[in-house]
Amino acid sequence: MLDEIHFGDGKVVRDVLLGGSGSFCTVGARLFCGTNSASICWEVHAGNDFLEAIESQVKSWGINWRLRKISERLSTRGLLVYEDDTFGRKL
């Protein structure tokens, strides 16, 4: 849900909200389901650092989702490292 992106020129972007395949698939499904958004289901396991902003954003999609907060751990974060700044080949 929270990604960190490293570019080949040394630039780093941290805390990119709603990254990852789970959120991208869910958004894609939401875009193509029309008025039947409640047919989309997504379960998110979140740590104690899960941001309210993400929760609000996902709620606004009108999907059937379950947020399972796990207080003893941190949320999963993605790390993407690119060779250059064109979003080309990843290391």
N, CA, C and O atoms as CSV, one atom per row, in Angstrom:
chain,resi,resn,atom,element,x,y,z
A,1,MET,N,N,0.815,-1.200,0.000
A,1,MET,CA,C,0.000,0.000,0.000
A,1,MET,C,C,0.856,1.261,0.000
A,1,MET,O,O,0.480,2.269,-0.597
A,2,LEU,N,N,1.972,1.207,0.649
A,2,LEU,CA,C,2.867,2.362,0.692
A,2,LEU,C,C,4.175,1.978,0.020
A,2,LEU,O,O,4.936,1.169,0.552
A,3,ASP,N,N,4.436,2.546,-1.130
A,3,ASP,CA,C,5.629,2.177,-1.877
A,3,ASP,C,C,6.746,3.193,-1.703
A,3,ASP,O,O,6.522,4.349,-1.342
A,4,GLU,N,N,7.946,2.723,-1.970
A,4,GLU,CA,C,9.137,3.571,-2.024
A,4,GLU,C,C,9.774,3.298,-3.379
A,4,GLU,O,O,10.042,2.148,-3.725
A,5,ILE,N,N,10.018,4.369,-4.152
A,5,ILE,CA,C,10.542,4.220,-5.504
A,5,ILE,C,C,11.913,4.875,-5.583
A,5,ILE,O,O,12.080,6.037,-5.212
A,6,HIS,N,N,12.899,4.116,-6.071
A,6,HIS,CA,C,14.267,4.610,-6.255
A,6,HIS,C,C,14.539,4.702,-7.754
A,6,HIS,O,O,14.347,3.729,-8.484
A,7,PHE,N,N,14.985,5.863,-8.208
A,7,PHE,CA,C,15.317,6.072,-9.610
A,7,PHE,C,C,16.826,6.001,-9.806
A,7,PHE,O,O,17.598,6.156,-8.860
A,8,GLY,N,N,17.227,5.764,-11.042
A,8,GLY,CA,C,18.636,5.624,-11.372
A,8,GLY,C,C,19.468,6.854,-11.083
A,8,GLY,O,O,20.676,6.744,-10.874
A,9,ASP,N,N,18.847,8.029,-11.064
A,9,ASP,CA,C,19.594,9.268,-10.800
A,9,ASP,C,C,19.740,9.555,-9.306
A,9,ASP,O,O,20.255,10.604,-8.919
A,10,GLY,N,N,19.284,8.619,-8.467
A,10,GLY,CA,C,19.401,8.788,-7.019
A,10,GLY,C,C,18.168,9.351,-6.340
A,10,GLY,O,O,18.084,9.349,-5.112
A,11,LYS,N,N,17.206,9.836,-7.119
A,11,LYS,CA,C,15.974,10.382,-6.548
A,11,LYS,C,C,15.174,9.257,-5.885
A,11,LYS,O,O,15.055,8.162,-6.436
A,12,VAL,N,N,14.634,9.535,-4.712
A,12,VAL,CA,C,13.822,8.566,-3.973
A,12,VAL,C,C,12.485,9.215,-3.630
A,12,VAL,O,O,12.445,10.333,-3.117
A,13,VAL,N,N,11.398,8.515,-3.912
A,13,VAL,CA,C,10.060,8.984,-3.557
A,13,VAL,C,C,9.518,7.983,-2.535
A,13,VAL,O,O,9.401,6.793,-2.826
A,14,ARG,N,N,9.197,8.463,-1.359
A,14,ARG,CA,C,8.728,7.599,-0.273
A,14,ARG,C,C,7.230,7.800,-0.010
A,14,ARG,O,O,6.654,8.836,-0.344
A,15,ASP,N,N,6.637,6.801,0.585
A,15,ASP,CA,C,5.234,6.831,1.004
A,15,ASP,C,C,4.277,7.153,-0.136
A,15,ASP,O,O,3.381,7.984,0.005
A,16,VAL,N,N,4.480,6.481,-1.269
A,16,VAL,CA,C,3.558,6.615,-2.392
A,16,VAL,C,C,2.290,5.856,-2.005
A,16,VAL,O,O,2.313,4.636,-1.842
A,17,LEU,N,N,1.192,6.583,-1.860
A,17,LEU,CA,C,-0.049,5.984,-1.380
A,17,LEU,C,C,-0.694,5.088,-2.425
A,17,LEU,O,O,-0.677,5.371,-3.622
A,18,LEU,N,N,-1.251,4.021,-1.938
A,18,LEU,CA,C,-2.021,3.069,-2.742
A,18,LEU,C,C,-1.234,2.506,-3.917
A,18,LEU,O,O,-1.715,2.500,-5.050
A,19,GLY,N,N,-0.050,2.045,-3.650
A,19,GLY,CA,C,0.729,1.367,-4.667
A,19,GLY,C,C,0.480,-0.126,-4.614
A,19,GLY,O,O,-0.176,-0.619,-3.697
A,20,GLY,N,N,0.989,-0.830,-5.571
A,20,GLY,CA,C,0.942,-2.285,-5.559
A,20,GLY,C,C,-0.167,-2.877,-6.392
A,20,GLY,O,O,-1.145,-2.215,-6.737
A,21,SER,N,N,0.017,-4.138,-6.703
A,21,SER,CA,C,-0.900,-4.824,-7.614
A,21,SER,C,C,-2.312,-4.966,-7.047
A,21,SER,O,O,-3.283,-4.923,-7.802
A,22,GLY,N,N,-2.441,-5.135,-5.729
A,22,GLY,CA,C,-3.775,-5.275,-5.138
A,22,GLY,C,C,-4.632,-4.045,-5.369
A,22,GLY,O,O,-5.787,-4.149,-5.782
A,23,SER,N,N,-4.064,-2.889,-5.101
A,23,SER,CA,C,-4.840,-1.661,-5.287
A,23,SER,C,C,-5.066,-1.355,-6.764
A,23,SER,O,O,-6.138,-0.877,-7.133
A,24,PHE,N,N,-4.064,-1.625,-7.627
A,24,PHE,CA,C,-4.236,-1.356,-9.053
A,24,PHE,C,C,-5.300,-2.266,-9.665
A,24,PHE,O,O,-6.098,-1.819,-10.488
A,25,CYS,N,N,-5.315,-3.527,-9.271
A,25,CYS,CA,C,-6.349,-4.452,-9.771
A,25,CYS,C,C,-7.735,-4.031,-9.306
A,25,CYS,O,O,-8.705,-4.097,-10.061
A,26,THR,N,N,-7.812,-3.599,-8.051
A,26,THR,CA,C,-9.101,-3.186,-7.497
A,26,THR,C,C,-9.619,-1.930,-8.201
A,26,THR,O,O,-10.800,-1.845,-8.536
A,27,VAL,N,N,-8.740,-0.966,-8.423
A,27,VAL,CA,C,-9.153,0.251,-9.140
A,27,VAL,C,C,-9.582,-0.097,-10.558
A,27,VAL,O,O,-10.591,0.413,-11.044
A,28,GLY,N,N,-8.823,-0.962,-11.223
A,28,GLY,CA,C,-9.180,-1.368,-12.582
A,28,GLY,C,C,-10.542,-2.041,-12.633
A,28,GLY,O,O,-11.350,-1.753,-13.516
A,29,ALA,N,N,-10.794,-2.932,-11.694
A,29,ALA,CA,C,-12.092,-3.599,-11.641
A,29,ALA,C,C,-13.204,-2.591,-11.391
A,29,ALA,O,O,-14.282,-2.679,-11.979
A,30,ARG,N,N,-12.930,-1.637,-10.516
A,30,ARG,CA,C,-13.930,-0.613,-10.193
A,30,ARG,C,C,-14.271,0.224,-11.420
A,30,ARG,O,O,-15.430,0.585,-11.622
A,31,LEU,N,N,-13.288,0.529,-12.222
A,31,LEU,CA,C,-13.521,1.335,-13.420
A,31,LEU,C,C,-14.413,0.632,-14.436
A,31,LEU,O,O,-15.155,1.285,-15.169
A,32,PHE,N,N,-14.342,-0.699,-14.483
A,32,PHE,CA,C,-15.065,-1.437,-15.509
A,32,PHE,C,C,-16.331,-2.128,-15.022
A,32,PHE,O,O,-17.016,-2.768,-15.820
A,33,CYS,N,N,-16.662,-2.021,-13.747
A,33,CYS,CA,C,-17.822,-2.754,-13.233
A,33,CYS,C,C,-19.121,-1.957,-13.336
A,33,CYS,O,O,-20.200,-2.499,-13.091
A,34,GLY,N,N,-19.028,-0.698,-13.690
A,34,GLY,CA,C,-20.241,0.113,-13.797
A,34,GLY,C,C,-20.872,0.367,-12.439
A,34,GLY,O,O,-20.189,0.762,-11.494
A,35,THR,N,N,-22.169,0.142,-12.343
A,35,THR,CA,C,-22.878,0.422,-11.095
A,35,THR,C,C,-22.826,-0.741,-10.109
A,35,THR,O,O,-23.390,-0.653,-9.018
A,36,ASN,N,N,-22.159,-1.820,-10.480
A,36,ASN,CA,C,-22.108,-3.005,-9.633
A,36,ASN,C,C,-20.814,-3.058,-8.817
A,36,ASN,O,O,-20.197,-4.118,-8.711
A,37,SER,N,N,-20.400,-1.942,-8.245
A,37,SER,CA,C,-19.121,-1.883,-7.533
A,37,SER,C,C,-19.096,-2.753,-6.276
A,37,SER,O,O,-18.017,-3.162,-5.847
A,38,ALA,N,N,-20.237,-3.045,-5.680
A,38,ALA,CA,C,-20.277,-3.878,-4.479
A,38,ALA,C,C,-19.902,-5.331,-4.778
A,38,ALA,O,O,-19.671,-6.111,-3.854
A,39,SER,N,N,-19.840,-5.698,-6.061
A,39,SER,CA,C,-19.434,-7.059,-6.418
A,39,SER,C,C,-17.917,-7.236,-6.321
A,39,SER,O,O,-17.421,-8.360,-6.403
A,40,ILE,N,N,-17.185,-6.147,-6.150
A,40,ILE,CA,C,-15.733,-6.209,-6.010
A,40,ILE,C,C,-15.399,-6.377,-4.534
A,40,ILE,O,O,-15.866,-5.617,-3.686
A,41,CYS,N,N,-14.589,-7.376,-4.246
A,41,CYS,CA,C,-14.210,-7.657,-2.860
A,41,CYS,C,C,-12.699,-7.571,-2.719
A,41,CYS,O,O,-11.956,-8.017,-3.594
A,42,TRP,N,N,-12.249,-6.990,-1.604
A,42,TRP,CA,C,-10.818,-6.850,-1.354
A,42,TRP,C,C,-10.585,-6.878,0.142
A,42,TRP,O,O,-11.216,-6.128,0.887
A,43,GLU,N,N,-9.682,-7.741,0.584
A,43,GLU,CA,C,-9.320,-7.789,1.996
A,43,GLU,C,C,-7.902,-7.247,2.144
A,43,GLU,O,O,-6.980,-7.679,1.452
A,44,VAL,N,N,-7.748,-6.302,3.049
A,44,VAL,CA,C,-6.456,-5.666,3.284
A,44,VAL,C,C,-6.008,-5.967,4.705
A,44,VAL,O,O,-6.741,-5.720,5.663
A,45,HIS,N,N,-4.808,-6.497,4.834
A,45,HIS,CA,C,-4.201,-6.714,6.148
A,45,HIS,C,C,-3.261,-5.544,6.377
A,45,HIS,O,O,-2.281,-5.381,5.649
A,46,ALA,N,N,-3.549,-4.735,7.373
A,46,ALA,CA,C,-2.821,-3.495,7.597
A,46,ALA,C,C,-2.148,-3.486,8.960
A,46,ALA,O,O,-2.645,-4.075,9.920
A,47,GLY,N,N,-1.027,-2.819,9.024
A,47,GLY,CA,C,-0.314,-2.686,10.284
A,47,GLY,C,C,-0.747,-1.455,11.050
A,47,GLY,O,O,-1.687,-0.760,10.665
A,48,ASN,N,N,-0.046,-1.195,12.143
A,48,ASN,CA,C,-0.408,-0.077,13.016
A,48,ASN,C,C,-0.088,1.290,12.413
A,48,ASN,O,O,-0.480,2.319,12.963
A,49,ASP,N,N,0.625,1.304,11.280
A,49,ASP,CA,C,0.957,2.569,10.621
A,49,ASP,C,C,0.064,2.855,9.415
A,49,ASP,O,O,0.348,3.766,8.638
A,50,PHE,N,N,-1.008,2.087,9.256
A,50,PHE,CA,C,-1.909,2.266,8.110
A,50,PHE,C,C,-2.556,3.634,8.187
A,50,PHE,O,O,-3.116,4.010,9.216
A,51,LEU,N,N,-2.476,4.378,7.094
A,51,LEU,CA,C,-2.937,5.766,7.093
A,51,LEU,C,C,-4.442,5.898,6.894
A,51,LEU,O,O,-5.044,5.194,6.084
A,52,GLU,N,N,-5.028,6.809,7.646
A,52,GLU,CA,C,-6.450,7.139,7.516
A,52,GLU,C,C,-6.761,7.598,6.103
A,52,GLU,O,O,-7.845,7.315,5.595
A,53,ALA,N,N,-5.837,8.300,5.453
A,53,ALA,CA,C,-6.058,8.796,4.092
A,53,ALA,C,C,-6.296,7.654,3.113
A,53,ALA,O,O,-7.115,7.772,2.202
A,54,ILE,N,N,-5.581,6.550,3.301
A,54,ILE,CA,C,-5.775,5.392,2.428
A,54,ILE,C,C,-7.138,4.768,2.689
A,54,ILE,O,O,-7.865,4.428,1.755
A,55,GLU,N,N,-7.474,4.622,3.948
A,55,GLU,CA,C,-8.772,4.044,4.299
A,55,GLU,C,C,-9.911,4.871,3.708
A,55,GLU,O,O,-10.858,4.309,3.158
A,56,SER,N,N,-9.832,6.171,3.814
A,56,SER,CA,C,-10.873,7.057,3.261
A,56,SER,C,C,-10.960,6.933,1.747
A,56,SER,O,O,-12.052,6.906,1.178
A,57,GLN,N,N,-9.799,6.858,1.100
A,57,GLN,CA,C,-9.776,6.751,-0.357
A,57,GLN,C,C,-10.446,5.464,-0.821
A,57,GLN,O,O,-11.280,5.489,-1.726
A,58,VAL,N,N,-10.089,4.347,-0.209
A,58,VAL,CA,C,-10.663,3.061,-0.610
A,58,VAL,C,C,-12.163,3.033,-0.322
A,58,VAL,O,O,-12.930,2.513,-1.132
A,59,LYS,N,N,-12.589,3.576,0.802
A,59,LYS,CA,C,-14.024,3.634,1.116
A,59,LYS,C,C,-14.794,4.390,0.041
A,59,LYS,O,O,-15.943,4.056,-0.251
A,60,SER,N,N,-14.175,5.396,-0.546
A,60,SER,CA,C,-14.851,6.218,-1.554
A,60,SER,C,C,-15.109,5.450,-2.850
A,60,SER,O,O,-15.906,5.899,-3.674
A,61,TRP,N,N,-14.459,4.311,-3.047
A,61,TRP,CA,C,-14.649,3.523,-4.264
A,61,TRP,C,C,-15.966,2.756,-4.262
A,61,TRP,O,O,-16.403,2.292,-5.315
A,62,GLY,N,N,-16.605,2.611,-3.108
A,62,GLY,CA,C,-17.889,1.917,-3.038
A,62,GLY,C,C,-17.791,0.416,-3.234
A,62,GLY,O,O,-18.750,-0.210,-3.684
A,63,ILE,N,N,-16.646,-0.172,-2.902
A,63,ILE,CA,C,-16.468,-1.613,-3.059
A,63,ILE,C,C,-16.735,-2.321,-1.728
A,63,ILE,O,O,-16.865,-1.684,-0.683
A,64,ASN,N,N,-16.811,-3.626,-1.791
A,64,ASN,CA,C,-16.978,-4.448,-0.601
A,64,ASN,C,C,-15.567,-4.811,-0.128
A,64,ASN,O,O,-14.922,-5.691,-0.699
A,65,TRP,N,N,-15.101,-4.137,0.902
A,65,TRP,CA,C,-13.740,-4.400,1.362
A,65,TRP,C,C,-13.687,-4.590,2.856
A,65,TRP,O,O,-14.534,-4.095,3.599
A,66,ARG,N,N,-12.679,-5.315,3.278
A,66,ARG,CA,C,-12.496,-5.616,4.692
A,66,ARG,C,C,-11.085,-5.176,5.080
A,66,ARG,O,O,-10.096,-5.601,4.482
A,67,LEU,N,N,-11.018,-4.334,6.071
A,67,LEU,CA,C,-9.735,-3.863,6.580
A,67,LEU,C,C,-9.451,-4.590,7.877
A,67,LEU,O,O,-10.156,-4.411,8.870
A,68,ARG,N,N,-8.421,-5.409,7.861
A,68,ARG,CA,C,-8.029,-6.160,9.057
A,68,ARG,C,C,-6.754,-5.512,9.603
A,68,ARG,O,O,-5.673,-5.670,9.035
A,69,LYS,N,N,-6.896,-4.784,10.712
A,69,LYS,CA,C,-5.750,-4.102,11.312
A,69,LYS,C,C,-5.054,-5.029,12.304
A,69,LYS,O,O,-5.687,-5.652,13.156
A,70,ILE,N,N,-3.751,-5.097,12.169
A,70,ILE,CA,C,-2.930,-5.943,13.036
A,70,ILE,C,C,-1.988,-5.017,13.801
A,70,ILE,O,O,-1.001,-4.521,13.257
A,71,SER,N,N,-2.311,-4.798,15.057
A,71,SER,CA,C,-1.626,-3.758,15.838
A,71,SER,C,C,-0.162,-4.059,16.129
A,71,SER,O,O,0.608,-3.137,16.398
A,72,GLU,N,N,0.243,-5.332,16.082
A,72,GLU,CA,C,1.623,-5.638,16.430
A,72,GLU,C,C,2.598,-5.614,15.264
A,72,GLU,O,O,3.744,-6.034,15.422
A,73,ARG,N,N,2.181,-5.139,14.110
A,73,ARG,CA,C,3.099,-5.095,12.965
A,73,ARG,C,C,2.903,-3.838,12.137
A,73,ARG,O,O,1.933,-3.102,12.317
A,74,LEU,N,N,3.837,-3.605,11.230
A,74,LEU,CA,C,3.748,-2.485,10.304
A,74,LEU,C,C,3.073,-2.947,9.013
A,74,LEU,O,O,3.032,-4.142,8.720
A,75,SER,N,N,2.556,-2.010,8.256
A,75,SER,CA,C,1.937,-2.316,6.974
A,75,SER,C,C,3.000,-2.743,5.967
A,75,SER,O,O,4.160,-2.340,6.059
A,76,THR,N,N,2.587,-3.564,5.009
A,76,THR,CA,C,3.477,-3.979,3.933
A,76,THR,C,C,3.816,-2.781,3.070
A,76,THR,O,O,2.956,-1.955,2.764
A,77,ARG,N,N,5.071,-2.694,2.683
A,77,ARG,CA,C,5.534,-1.612,1.812
A,77,ARG,C,C,6.259,-2.213,0.620
A,77,ARG,O,O,6.963,-3.215,0.745
A,78,GLY,N,N,6.081,-1.596,-0.526
A,78,GLY,CA,C,6.766,-2.044,-1.731
A,78,GLY,C,C,8.024,-1.229,-1.961
A,78,GLY,O,O,8.078,-0.047,-1.619
A,79,LEU,N,N,9.033,-1.858,-2.540
A,79,LEU,CA,C,10.268,-1.171,-2.894
A,79,LEU,C,C,10.531,-1.413,-4.367
A,79,LEU,O,O,10.726,-2.553,-4.789
A,80,LEU,N,N,10.538,-0.344,-5.151
A,80,LEU,CA,C,10.820,-0.420,-6.581
A,80,LEU,C,C,12.122,0.322,-6.842
A,80,LEU,O,O,12.290,1.460,-6.404
A,81,VAL,N,N,13.046,-0.320,-7.557
A,81,VAL,CA,C,14.324,0.302,-7.893
A,81,VAL,C,C,14.458,0.255,-9.407
A,81,VAL,O,O,14.540,-0.824,-9.994
A,82,TYR,N,N,14.479,1.431,-10.042
A,82,TYR,CA,C,14.599,1.538,-11.492
A,82,TYR,C,C,16.026,1.906,-11.879
A,82,TYR,O,O,16.726,2.594,-11.135
A,83,GLU,N,N,16.447,1.439,-13.051
A,83,GLU,CA,C,17.779,1.780,-13.549
A,83,GLU,C,C,17.874,3.249,-13.949
A,83,GLU,O,O,18.942,3.854,-13.857
A,84,ASP,N,N,16.757,3.821,-14.392
A,84,ASP,CA,C,16.749,5.216,-14.840
A,84,ASP,C,C,15.467,5.884,-14.397
A,84,ASP,O,O,14.726,5.314,-13.596
A,85,ASP,N,N,15.186,7.067,-14.889
A,85,ASP,CA,C,13.982,7.796,-14.442
A,85,ASP,C,C,12.829,7.701,-15.443
A,85,ASP,O,O,11.932,8.544,-15.432
A,86,THR,N,N,12.844,6.691,-16.300
A,86,THR,CA,C,11.795,6.545,-17.310
A,86,THR,C,C,10.810,5.426,-16.978
A,86,THR,O,O,9.992,5.051,-17.818
A,87,PHE,N,N,10.884,4.895,-15.766
A,87,PHE,CA,C,10.068,3.751,-15.361
A,87,PHE,C,C,10.311,2.554,-16.269
A,87,PHE,O,O,9.418,1.735,-16.487
A,88,GLY,N,N,11.526,2.459,-16.796
A,88,GLY,CA,C,11.921,1.339,-17.644
A,88,GLY,C,C,12.245,0.123,-16.818
A,88,GLY,O,O,11.538,-0.211,-15.867
A,89,ARG,N,N,13.331,-0.542,-17.195
A,89,ARG,CA,C,13.730,-1.792,-16.539
A,89,ARG,C,C,13.991,-1.602,-15.061
A,89,ARG,O,O,14.637,-0.635,-14.656
A,90,LYS,N,N,13.484,-2.537,-14.243
A,90,LYS,CA,C,13.698,-2.499,-12.804
A,90,LYS,C,C,14.881,-3.377,-12.445
A,90,LYS,O,O,15.158,-4.372,-13.114
A,91,LEU,N,N,15.571,-3.001,-11.387
A,91,LEU,CA,C,16.691,-3.819,-10.886
A,91,LEU,C,C,16.182,-4.899,-9.984
A,91,LEU,O,O,16.968,-5.690,-9.463
